[in-house]
Amino acid sequence: YLTLAVFVQLGLCVSRASASVLNLNCCLVLLPMCRVLLAFLRGSQKVASRKTRRLIDKSKTFHVTCGVTICIFSVLHVAAHLVNALNFSENYNEDFLALNAANYRGELSHVFLVPGLTGVVMVLVLFLMCTASTYAIRVSHYVIFWYTHNLFFVFYMLLMLHVSGGVLKYQTNLEEHPPGCFNPNKTLRENMTVPKAFEEPFPDYTTEPFPEDLSVPGPFVQSNFMRICSEEPKFQSHFPETWFWISGPLCLYCVERLYRYIRSNKPVTITSVISHPSNVLEVRMIKDDFKARPGQYVILHCPRVSGLESHPFTLTMCPTDTKATFGVHLKVVGDWTERFRDLLLLHSNQDAEILPIFQQRHYPKLYVDGPFGSPFEESLNYEVSLCVAGGIGVTPFASVLNTLLDGWKCYKLRRLYFIWVCRDVESFRWFADLLCMLHNKLWQENRPDYINIQLYLSQTDGIQKIIGEKYQALNSRLLIGRPRWKLLFDEIAKCNRRKTIGVFCCGPNNISKILHKLSNSSNSYGTRFEYNKESFS
């Protein structure tokens, strides 16, 4: 009861404090979504150090933290304002009518004014965004997550209206009407004791002179100086501080979205579509003035598949000085990818066929937004890197391997440990040719120790299909079962004493948690592991 009583008395303080927290988080939650800005900071080594870039890689976690904070303090803010509504109604002041939120004592209709109505709608929008952001809905019904999350624009428009109600006010003429002056042009009696006899009226010192000696006993024991008011009190609504907090980030986000729209409004030219085993599709494209770094990702938008929906895909092939082609590998696992595959392979067979540009088919229009940065850009900036992929999670490393195939001497990387875990042997065919070409290239340049390839197969059915003359280089590197991560880390630490090794993972959460834990554990060789994980912003 004591806690409830304190909360009721401090309702206005709680609502104001929670509003300040909401202003801060509504400001910060937009910054991780400025993908172009983050990609610039991540790619500029002069602007951001490695530690700063690793903090930028936590942008998704920061965004989620701000969102959860908004939800928690929104509940506290609503509860405090419900208490305030009762207090405004019960404590109706007849002396200062301008301060009242209600029209009369006991009225609650002021709840349905602009602040109240916009607050209710914002709570509903926030509830939809919060529930649709859960892992279960994002995985099973990504479309619901996509559409509800775009309601953030409605939320911010309502927020601007919400703070314009002007419920709280402050006095503007404190000098002309100091606090406590109820009767203009009359003296105030402050800190006066009760007369000796209640029948005796209070003297009026506006017409009678003050006693020369206030210490002499008189009708009052004590009297202080009286201040005279010259006019009625005037009140004005507080200027909403929310505008100061959200206007900058919101304008920055809107400018970036406009820039991204202008940059991606021209469709790309699809040069080839390759169907790989295990429902994986490779799309190769060309776009004017498109530049990207290995490890980055793009957002694909196909109007014939969905007018509003778009999805991120990691680049598996980046454009270089000698070739302008770039590509992505996408696994067909949902409605969007299924419809996209059907459109691309509508008039072709399922063979891995590549047609030259002058014979290309009439593919649907495809728009590319990006590229955007990811943690895997740092894999070439370590002297030693450990790259762990699970299934289709190999796509970020494919662009790194393609880049090394073009030339590795210009990068800081001098040794790469590449671990790829798949359930079936057919999955290795996605990039088996690339691994073999890179292996042969390094052998020819007398650097066979530059890359250490380990392929782990969970199932043994059809294992002989990959062990043939074409993929002979991968024969000794194909292992059965799962990696023994602890022994693997100890071996890498022993071979690279007192070095800093970048650990990069794109795969299931259980593998990611194990690698994160091992990276943070100490070893006796003085080797330091820095963990990085793929997560689209």
Disulfide bonds with the S-S distance in Angstrom:
Cys181-Cys229 1.29
